[in-house]
Amino acid sequence: MAKILVVDDDPSFNEMLSSYLRRQDHEIEQAFSSQSALAAFKTKSIDLILTDFKLPDMDGLELIRIIKDEKPDMPVILITNYSDVRTAVTSIQLGAFEFITKPVNPDEMLLTIGQALQEKTTSTAAKPKTIKKASGSPEYVIGTSPQSLDLWQHLQLVAPTKMTVLILGESGTGKEYAAKMIHEKSKRAKAPFVALDCGVLSKELAASELFGHIKGAFTGAVQDKKGAFENANGGTIFLDEIGNLPYEVQVQLLRVIQERKVRRVGSEKEIDVDVRIIAATNENIAVSGSQSEFRTDLFHRLNEFELKIPALRERKEDLNEYIGLFLRQACNELEREVTGLDAEAQSIVQHYSWPGNLRELKNVIKRAVLLSTGELITPAQLPHELANEEVLSTTDTIADNAASIQNAINGTTGTDLKALQEKNEKQLILETLEKTKYNKSKTAKLLNIDRKTLYNKLTKYQIEI
């Protein structure tokens, strides 16, 4: 049982929250203004503060600022409206543990309160601009760019629902982190979160990994095995690189989504499953669907709600926050005391295009921390290619694209848009292969696709290396 201070100037809403929390065996102290809240905070033994943003004498942000100045480890949860996402972000920057939105979801509120009370015993003051989850969970950067704030707002909206979510973004943008956050903010947070990379599944093994198999179903099946859907029952399954899923397995997945039943490979028995599906891809599978590579009906089933994670180069305003996060993580893991980057190193990372996105940035920072001999990272600890990146001008890029399109048009007959698109794609792959001296890993990186997708396209276009 914890003693919670509920701060809201609306008597009916304050009483409703207080009564609900009392029924959950918490001891409640009520305050109807910031000043009365501060008086209770200073004179009574409070474990957690739940405050509304709009208060008559000072707003919730100022109240958080004062509380955190006096007692940095006091967990504060802000109640705000969906439209006040910038306010909510500011509250996290000031040290609030989390914010919840109106109308308040009781289960979400209880979960957040439980996480805050659990962390209070072990955590120090909250770090700015990141959300800290329960022990063992990753930190999440919200960001300050318009794209990141929109993403955060949409994530908050969809997380408490039952909707299937499709996350779009280049490789390394953090699609799995977004999926985990949706899970942690949902009513399924205490149930399993199972992630499966469809990009590495062969046609033969995909059905077994997803739906399981029985003993003797195929050579090597020496015992019964549960699939990812059964393991995620009651919780969330994250299907990464869904665009690489074999067509035959897409049919089976569609059936599972429609009927909420799975059938293990080799079995006739159907097993009920209650699983929320979050899928992700770095390809435009809506276009692929029209080309019969990805089922259109499956795409629409998965795309009840779409989240687009922008590339790091499109939101450079967030770069320093991610550097700070990865720097802390690397220092903790490697037991170093590096505090930041010097001016020259900072300039290099700011001007680099980060084709590998957050994954590349994290690796670069970790490597630099390991190599660093002082408190600051210098250019000597950064990979050589960062400072010597060959960047095409906008004019050259436009000219190259126009030439490629014109070449494709000249080589096709009529107005076959599909043939035009395929020829243009094949030409781009061939040109990129030549530039990288037929290095498939570098080619996939430059094209912003994974190696499995590249291999599939090499087979499709009959490109031999």
N, C-alpha and C positions, 0 to 999 in steps of 0.2 A: 504493500500500500504506500502511495506517495502523496505528498501534500502539494497540490497544484493550485496556483494562483490564476484565476480566470478574470481577464480584464476586457470588459466591453461595456460601452455606455448605454446599450439597448437592454433595459431590464429583462424583457421577455427572452431575448436571445441568450443573455448571460445566465438566466435561471435555467433555460433549457439545457445548455451545455453543462452547467454545474450539476443539475439533477442526473443527467445521463452518466457523468463521470462518477458521481457518488454511487450509482448503481453498479459501477465497475469496481467498487471497494476503494476508491481514492478519497482522500480527505481534501475538501475544497475550501479555498479562501476566495471570496468575491471582491472585485474592485470595479468601480464604474467610471473611473477617470485615471489619467496617468499619475496624478499626484497621490491619490489614494493607493494606487498600485505600488508606488515607490515607498510609501509609508509601510505597507504590509511587507514589502521585500526587505526593508531594513529592520523591522521589528519582529518578524516571525520567521520560523525555519521553513523556507520554501524549497521544494525539490525541483519544480519546473514551472515556467510561466507560459500561459497560453493567452496571447493578446490580439485584439483586433487592431487593424491599421488606423481606422478613423476614430479618433478620440477627441473629446471637446477641448482639453487644455493643451495637449501636445500630441503629435501623431505617434503611431507605433514605432516608427523608425528612430525617433529621438529617444523614446523610452528604451528601446533596445540598446542604443548607444550608451545611455547612462548606466544601465544595468551591467553591460559588458565591461565598462570602465571600472566599476566597483567590484564585480565578481565575474571574471572571464569564463569560469567553468559552469556558470548557470545556464542550463538549456532553455532557450526561448523559441517558441513556435509562433509564427505570425499567421493570422487569419486575414485573407485578402480576397479580392474578386478576380475572376479570370482575366479581366481587362487590365489588371494592375500588375502585369508580369514584370515590368521594369522596377516597380516598387518591391516586388518579391525578390528580384535579383539583388537589389540594394540591401535588403534585409540579410541575405546570405553573406554579402560582403562585410556587413557590420558584425557578423558573428552569430546570427540566428542559426539554430540547428536545421530548421526546415520551415517551409510555409505550406499551409493547406488552403484550399480555395472554397469559396461559397458557391453553391450550397454545400455545406460540410457533409462529407461522407463519414458516418460514424466509424466504420471499420478502418478506413484510412487514417482517421484521427487517432484511434487507439493504437494502430500499428506504429505510427510516427511517435506517439508519446512513449510507447514501449522501447523503441529504438533509442530515443533521446535519454531515457532514464538508464538504459543499459550502458550506453556510452559514457554517461556522466562519471561513472566510477573509474574509468580507465583513461579517458581522453583529457587533453589539455585544451587551451583555448582554441576555438575553431579557426581554421586558416581562411583568409579572405578569398572570396570568389570561387570556392569549391564546396561541393556538398559532401559531407562525410557520412558514410553509412555505418551500419553496425560493424563490430569488429570482424575483420577478415574480408570485408567488401571493399571494392575499389572506390577511389574518390572520383568525382565527376566535375569537370569544368563546365560552367554555364556559358561563359563568354559574354562579350559586350557588343558584338557586331549585330546588326539587324537580323541577319540570317540565323544566327545562333539563338537570339531571343525568340524569333518566330518558331524555330524548331523546339525550343524548350516549352513554349506555350502549347504547341500542338501535342507534345509528348504528355504534358500534364492533363490535357483534355482526354486523350484516348486511353491512358493507363488504367483508370478505374473501370472502363467498359469491358465488354466481352468481345469487342470487335477484333477481327483478324487484321494484322498490320503488315504492310509491305514496306520495307526500308530500302531506299535507293541511295547509292553513293559509290564513289570510287573505292578501290582497294585501299585499306589502311585508314579510312575516315572514322572508324569507330562504330561500325554498325552493330557489333555484338554488345558493346557497352550500352548503346541506346536500347537494345532489346532487354538487357539485364535491368536497366532502370525502369522500363515499362513493367517488367515482372515485379520488381521490388515495390512499385507504387500501386500495384493491383491488389485485388482481394485474394489472389493466389500466392502472395509473397512468401508464405510459410511452406508452400508446396514446392516440389522440385522444379528446377530450371535446367533443361537438357538442351545442349547445343550440338548440332550435327553439321559438318561441312559437306554439303552435297557435291562440291567441286572435286573431291578426292574419291568419290564412290564410283566404282565400276558398275556397269550394267548388271553384272552377276550378283554383286553384293548389296546393291542399293536397297532392294526390297527386304533383305534380311536385316540390314541395319535399322531400317525404319520400322518394320512391322514384326521382326523376330522370325524364328523358324523352329521347327520341331526336329527331334532326333531322326536322322536318316533322310531328311528332306533333300540333301545333296551331298556330294563327296566332301567329307570334312565336318559334316554336322553331327558331331558325336554326342551331343546332348541338346536338350531344349534351351532356347535362348529368347529372352524378352527383347523386343525392339525398342527404339527410342520413344515411340508413342506410349508404350506400356510403362516405361520408366518415368515418363513425364506425367503420368495420370494424376489429375487433380491440379496440375501446375501448368507450365508453359514449355513449349518446344520451339527452339529457334533453328530454322532451316537456312543456313548461310549458303550463298551462291546457288540459289534455287534454280537459276537458269540453266545449270549444268545437269539437272536431273534427267536421267534417260526417259524417253518418251513413254515407254511402257509403264514405268513406275509413276509417271505423272497421272496416268489413268487410275492407278491404284490409290494414289494420294487424293485425287478428286473424290473418289468413292468414300474414303475415310472422312473427309471434310463434310460430305453430304450426310452420311449415315452415323458418324461418330462411333464406328466399329472398325476393328482391325482383324485381319486374318493372317496368322503366321504362315510363312512359306511352308508348304507341305501339309497344312492342316485345313480341315473343313469347318472348324469351330470358329465362331465369331466372338470377339471379346470387346465389350463396351469400354470406351475411353472418354474421359472428360479432359480435354486438353485445349488450351489456347495456342493458336499458331501465330508465330511471328516469322516472316520470311524476309530474306535480304538478297540483293543482287547488285552487281556493278555493271550489268548490261541493261539495255532497254528491251525487256522481254515483252513489252506491249507490241513493239515492232516485230520482234521474233515470232510472236504469236501469229501475226498475219502471214508469216512465211512458213508456218507449220513446224517451227522448231520448238515452240512452247505453246501448249494448249490454251486457246483464248478463254475457254470456260474456266480453266484452273486459274488463269491470271485474274479474272474478275472475282473469283472466290477468295483469292489471297489478298486482293487489293480493296478490301472494305475501307481501309484508311491508309493513305500513303504518306510516308515521311521521307523527305529528301534531305540527306546530310551533305552540306556543301563541302567542297574540297578546301584544304587548308589555304591554298593560294587565293581563294575567294573570300577569305575572312581573316586577313592578316592582323586585324585588331585583336584577335584572340591569341595570337602567337605567344606573347609574353606570359599569359596565364598558363598555357600548356607547358612552356619551358619551365616555369616555376614548379608545376606539378611533377613533371618528369625529373626535375633536378632533385626534389625532395625524395622521390622514390628511389632514385639511383644512389643518393647519399646514404639513405637508410640501408639499402641492400649491400652496398660496397663499403660501408662504414667510413665514408669520407666527409669532409666538411667544406664542400665547394658552395659558395654563396651566390654565384651568378656568372655572367659573361662580361669580358671587358668590352670597351666601345667598338673596337675593330671586329671582334667576333660577333657582337650583337648586330652590326651592320651587315655582315655576311649572311647570317641566318635570316635577317629581315628581307634581303633581296633575292634569296634563293626561292625557287618555285615549288619545292617540296612535292615532287611527283608521287612519292610514296606516302604522302600525307602524315597523319599522326604516328603511324607505325615507324616511318622513317625518322621523324623527329625524335621519338622516344629512343630509338637505337643510337642516333647521333649523340644525344645528350648523355646517355649511359656510357658510351665509349669515351666521350670527352671527360666525364667525371673520373673514369678509371685512369685515363692518361694524365690528368691534371696534377701538377706538383704544387699548386698554390690555391688560394681561395677563389680565384677567378679563372674561367675558361678562356684561353687565348686561341687565335687562329691556328696555332701549331697543333692543337688537340682536335681540330675539326677535319673531316675528310677533305682531301684535296679538291674533289669535284664540286664542293659547295662554292668555293671561291672562283672556280674556273668554269662555271656552268655556261654552256653554249645556248644562248636564248635567241630564237628567231624573232625578228621584229614583227609587229602586227601587219605591216604592209607585205612582207615576204610570206607570212602565213596565209593571208587572204589570197595573194597571187597564186601560191601553190595549190590551195584548195580550189580556186577557180579553174586552174589548168587541169587538175585531176577530174573535176566534174565535166569540163569540156571534152576531155579525152574520152570519158565514159560515154558522153552523149554521142560523140562521133562514132563510137564503136557499137552502138546499139541501134536497133531499128524501131520505128514507131515511137510510142510513148509508154513503154513498159517500165514503170517506176521501180518495180522489184528488181528487174534485170539491171537497171541503172545503178541502184543502190548496191547490189552485190558486186558489180564490176568495180565500182568505186572503192568498196571495202577491200576487195582482193588486191587492187592496185596499191592501196595504202599499206597493206600488210607486206607486199613485195618490196616497196620502197623502204619501209622501216627495217626489214630484214637485211637489205643491202647496206643501210647506214650502220647497222650494228654488227656487220660481218657475220650475219646469220646466227647471232647469239640469241637463242630463244628467250632466255630470262630477261635480257635487256629489251628485246622486242616487246614482250608482254608488258613490261614496266612502262615503256614509252607509249604504248597503245592504251594504257590504263585498264588492262584486263589481266586475269590470272592465267597461269600457264595452261591449265586444263582447257579454258576457253580458246586459247590460241591454238592448241592441238586440234580441237574440234573444227576450227575454221580452216586450218591447214588441210585437214582431211576433206572438208566440204569443198574447198576450192582446188583440191588436188595439187597442192603445192608441195613439192618434194624438196627436202633439204639434205 
